[in-house]
Amino acid sequence: MTITEAIKQVLAKKSPLTAAEIHRAIVEASLFEFKSKAAASIVRAQLRRHCEGVNAANASSKKEFRLVGADKYALISK
């Protein structure tokens, strides 16, 4: 499972959530094994890469998430 897939699984159960809350849920459910001490930052970076309306140099063309307020994320409603 990728980090993005783990994020999607967490947000399918409950949202909106902050990046820190999503990271905590991934770890608690053992959805992904992070090998970095900066795992929460990695989750936030993946959220931003796949977030609609975020223009970044490393942005993905495949948008999976949307910002809710200033710092919470949810799945894009299909």
Stockholm file with secondary structure:
# STOCKHOLM 1.0

chainA/1-78         MTITEAIKQVLAKKSPLTAAEIHRAIVEASLFEFKSKAAASIVRAQLRRHCEGVNAANASSKKEFRLVGADKYALISK
#=GR chainA/1-78 SS CCHHHHHHHHHHHSCSEEHHHHHHHHHHTTCCCCCSTTHHHHHHHHHHHTBTTCCCTTCCSSCCEEEETTTEEEECCC
#=GC SS_cons        CCHHHHHHHHHHHSCSEEHHHHHHHHHHTTCCCCCSTTHHHHHHHHHHHTBTTCCCTTCCSSCCEEEETTTEEEECCC
//
